[in-house]
Amino acid sequence: MATTFTRFPSPLGELVLTASDTALTGVFFPLRRHGPAPEEEPGWVENDDRGPAGAVLARARQQMTEYFARSRTTFDLPLAPLGTAFQQRVWDVLRAIPYGTTTSYGELARRLGDPSATRAVGAANGKNPIPIIVPCHRVVGSRGELTGFGGGLDRKRWLLEHEGVALALGL
């Protein structure tokens, strides 16, 4: 099955959103670290706003627009990120982190029932294919410090400031 994509202009640069016929499958920042540009990705087709995938992408674009305009704090989209069972569990826990708050990798590991899994949680967080919507940017170090983010620390800082948590982090 082909992956359909669309480009989305955002305050963080042009994002690429991908979808199947039933769900959003990815949000990619400019200058992807892994893989070719969307138009070079085998099996990817650019959205023409028709069909089921076009409807999923239109809904995602609308909700992202609302998020960046500060009129939306939660997303209501069908999601289908590809990952291992453990990664899926981590991403489910990420979705429960409220807008405007942060948590640590250690706390996520505790919520998953394995406090020793902090590094595994961090690795799964780093593999999140749907950032912003699955809010991996809300995870910080144990002392509140900014830690890795696929879109870069400047974008992570921007997202946290956008959500009003910058003061809590002392940024």
N, C-alpha and C positions, 0 to 999 in steps of 0.2 A: 504494500500500500504506500502511495506517495505521501510525503510530508508537504503540507502547504505552508507557505510563509508569507509574511507581510512585513514591511518596514514601518516603524513607528517613531516619529520624531518626539524626543523627550528632552527635558532639561539636562539629562545625563548623556545626551548624544543620541544618535539614531539606534534604536533597539530593533532587533529582529524577533518577531513572535512566530512560533510554529504551532501547527495544529494537525490533528487527525480529523476525521469526519465527526468525531464525537467529543473531543476534548483538546484543551491547550496542552502542548507537549514541551514547549520551551520558550524562554526569554533570554536573548543573547545580547550582550553589550557590544559596542563597537570594538573593533580590533580583537576578535576572538583569539583566545590563547590556544585553543585546540580546534583543529579542523579548518577546512577552507571557508571562504566566503559563501553565503547562502546560495548565490546563483551558481556556484561551482560544486555544491554538495550533491552527490549522486541521489537521484530520486526526489529531490526537492523541486517544487513548482511554485512560482509566485502566484499569490492570491489574485483572483479576478473578481472577488466579491460575490461569487456564485457558489451554490452548493453548500453542503453541510459544513465543510471546513471554513468556508467564507463567513458563515454565520457565527461560528465559534470565534474567529479572529475579529470580526466586527464587534462582538460583545466584549472581547478582551481589550480592544482599542478603546472602547467607550469607558470601561471601568478604569483603565490606566489613565486616561485623560482626566477622569474625575479624581483619581488618587493624586495626580500631580497638581490639580486645582484645589486640593484640600477639601473636596466635598465628599470624599469616600475614604473610610478608614478600614474597611474589610472588603475582600473580594468574594464574589459569588459566581465562580466559574467551574465548569467541569475540568478536572485536571487529570492528566495521565503521564506523569514523569516516569521515565524508564530508569530502573535501578534495582538493586538487590532487595531482598525482604528487609534487611536491617536498614538500608538507606530509606526505604519507604516508611519504616517506623519513625526514623529520625525526622523525615520531612513532615510526617503527620504531627509530630510534637512541635515542630517549627510553626505550623499553621495555627497553633493554639497560643502563640506569643501575641499578646494584645498590641495594637498600634500604640506607639509612643512609649513603649517599655523595652527593656533589654533583659537578657538572661545570659548566663555563662554556659560554656560547654560542659562544665562539671554538673551544673544544675540540670541540664538536658539529660546527661547520663543518669543522674538520680531519678529523674522522671521516667526514664526507660527501665528502671529497676536494676541498673548495673553501674554503681558509682565508679568502678574502675575502667569504664569504657569511654573516658573523656577523649582520648586520642581518636578512637574509632568514630565517635560522634563528630569530632572536628573534621575528620576525613569525609564522612558522609555529608556534612554541612557544605564542604567545599565542592562536592559533586552535584549539588542541587541544580537541576536544569531549568528551574522556574524561579529565579531570584525575583525579589520585590513582592511577587504574589505569594510565594512560599518564602516568608521573610527571614532569610538567613542573615541579612544585614543587622538584625536585632540581637545577634549573638556576639558577645564581647568576651574579653579575657576575664579571669577571676577577680581582678582588681578594677574592672571597668574599662580597661584599655582597649583601643581598637586593635583588632587582629585581622588576619587575612580575609580577603574578599575577592571573588573572581572578577568583579568590575573595577577593582582597585580601591585603596583606602580612601581616596578623595571622594569617590562615589558613595562609599559606605558612610563617610562623615556627612555628606550632603543628605543622604536618605534619613539618617538619624536626626539631623537638624530640621529637616522638612517635617518630621514627625514630632518635633518638640522635645527630644531627649538630650539635646546637646548640653544643656545646663547641668543635667544630672551627671553627665560624663566629664564635666569640666573642660569641654573642648573650646 
